[in-house]
Amino acid sequence: MTDRPKNFVHQDDIGWREVSHGENYSIRNKSFTMPSGASELGCGLFVQKPGKRAFPKHYHLANEEAIYILRGQGMVIYADRNVPVRAGDYVSFPKGARHAHQIWNNGEEDLEYLCMSTMKEPDIVIYPETGKVGIFAGAAPGHNPKDMTYFKFFYPQECEYWDGEK
């Protein structure tokens, strides 16, 4: 292959990363973001096995996401609806609670898609089904974890503004 600029990346030059948890969550992905040198636009190739979900249902307060289905069919759990998706579908997820989402492969073959995201930081990610909150600062979700200055998941405890202050 000819000498190409560093921001040109081929999927065969990137290794797979696998993440799974319990019975329901399993994903393989290749992130194009860091290898291409992008800082404000994220993109990754995701593959989900039948019956699996990628991540818990969530929404972002700073970032927008989108998916483009390359192969297979599945379900996007979107707000309070289950919406079928298949190859050729493009779905945007604007920021905010009305756009809480989760991708579930309820089909019989692998679900393959591109996931794109703005890469704004800091970002707060809310998980409405559990009440969990994630905070990402120093680098956006999906960027290099080594660049993150603050990265935590927790269950918030409500308090008044002046609680604990003297």
C-alpha positions in Angstrom: 0.0 0.0 0.0 1.2 3.5 -0.7 2.4 5.8 2.1 -0.8 7.4 3.5 -1.3 10.3 5.9 -1.7 9.2 9.5 -5.4 10.1 9.7 -6.2 7.4 7.1 -6.9 4.2 8.9 -7.9 0.7 7.7 -9.9 -1.6 9.9 -7.5 -4.5 9.3 -4.7 -2.4 11.1 -6.7 -2.1 14.3 -7.2 -4.9 16.8 -10.5 -6.0 18.3 -11.4 -5.0 21.8 -13.9 -7.3 23.6 -16.0 -6.3 26.5 -18.6 -8.5 28.3 -20.5 -8.5 31.5 -22.9 -11.0 32.9 -25.3 -12.8 30.6 -26.6 -9.8 28.8 -23.7 -7.6 27.7 -21.1 -8.5 25.1 -19.5 -6.4 22.4 -16.5 -6.5 20.1 -15.3 -3.2 18.7 -12.5 -1.4 16.8 -12.1 2.3 17.5 -11.0 4.4 14.6 -10.8 7.6 16.8 -7.4 7.4 18.4 -5.6 5.7 15.5 -6.8 8.4 13.1 -5.8 11.2 15.5 -9.3 12.5 15.7 -10.1 14.6 18.7 -13.7 15.9 18.2 -15.3 13.1 16.2 -15.4 9.5 17.4 -16.2 6.4 15.3 -16.0 2.7 15.9 -17.0 -0.6 14.3 -19.1 -2.7 16.7 -20.2 -6.3 16.5 -22.8 -7.8 18.8 -23.7 -11.5 19.0 -27.3 -12.6 19.0 -29.1 -11.9 22.3 -26.6 -9.4 23.5 -26.7 -5.7 24.4 -23.8 -3.4 23.9 -24.1 -1.1 26.9 -26.7 -0.3 29.6 -29.5 2.1 28.5 -28.0 5.6 28.8 -28.0 9.2 27.6 -25.3 11.9 27.4 -25.6 15.4 28.6 -22.7 16.8 26.4 -22.3 14.3 23.5 -24.5 13.2 20.6 -24.1 9.7 19.2 -25.3 8.0 16.0 -25.2 4.4 14.6 -25.3 3.1 11.0 -26.3 -0.5 10.7 -24.0 -2.4 8.3 -25.2 -6.0 8.7 -27.9 -7.8 10.6 -31.0 -6.6 12.5 -31.8 -5.7 16.0 -33.7 -3.4 18.3 -32.9 0.0 19.6 -34.5 0.6 23.0 -35.2 4.3 22.6 -36.7 6.3 25.4 -39.8 4.1 26.2 -40.0 2.4 22.8 -38.5 -0.7 21.1 -37.7 0.3 17.5 -36.5 -2.4 15.1 -33.4 -1.6 13.0 -31.7 -3.4 10.1 -28.9 -3.0 7.6 -29.0 0.4 6.1 -30.6 2.2 9.0 -29.0 5.4 10.5 -30.1 6.5 13.9 -29.1 9.6 15.7 -29.1 10.0 19.5 -29.1 13.7 20.4 -28.0 14.5 24.0 -30.6 14.5 26.8 -33.0 12.3 28.7 -35.6 12.1 25.9 -33.0 10.2 23.9 -31.9 7.5 26.3 -30.9 4.4 24.2 -29.6 0.9 24.2 -28.8 -1.4 21.3 -29.9 -5.0 21.5 -29.3 -7.7 19.0 -32.5 -9.7 19.2 -31.8 -11.2 15.7 -30.3 -14.5 14.8 -27.0 -13.3 13.3 -24.3 -10.8 14.4 -25.3 -7.2 14.4 -22.6 -5.0 12.9 -22.7 -1.2 13.0 -20.7 2.0 13.0 -21.1 4.1 16.1 -20.2 7.8 15.8 -20.0 10.4 18.6 -19.1 14.0 19.2 -16.2 13.9 21.6 -17.0 16.7 24.0 -15.7 16.8 27.5 -16.5 16.9 30.2 -19.5 14.6 29.7 -22.0 13.3 32.2 -23.7 10.0 31.3 -27.0 9.0 33.0 -28.2 5.4 33.3 -32.0 5.9 33.9 -32.8 2.2 34.7 -30.4 2.1 37.7 -29.9 5.8 38.6 -26.2 5.4 38.0 -24.2 8.5 36.8 -20.9 8.5 34.9 -18.6 11.5 34.8 -15.8 11.8 32.2 -13.4 14.8 32.3 -10.0 15.4 30.6 -11.1 13.2 27.7 -14.5 12.3 26.3 -16.1 8.8 26.6 -14.4 6.5 24.1 -11.2 8.5 24.0 -7.9 7.5 25.6 -8.6 6.6 29.2 -5.0 7.7 30.1 -6.0 11.3 29.2 -8.9 11.3 31.6 -8.4 13.4 34.7 -11.7 12.3 36.3 -13.6 9.1 35.4 -16.1 7.8 37.9 -19.4 5.9 38.1 -21.6 6.3 41.1 -25.1 6.4 42.6 -25.8 10.0 43.6 -27.1 10.9 47.0 -29.2 14.0 46.9 -28.4 16.9 49.2 -29.1 20.6 49.5 -26.7 23.1 47.9 -25.3 24.3 51.3 -25.1 20.8 53.0 -21.8 20.3 54.6 -20.6 23.9 54.2 -19.7 26.1 57.2 
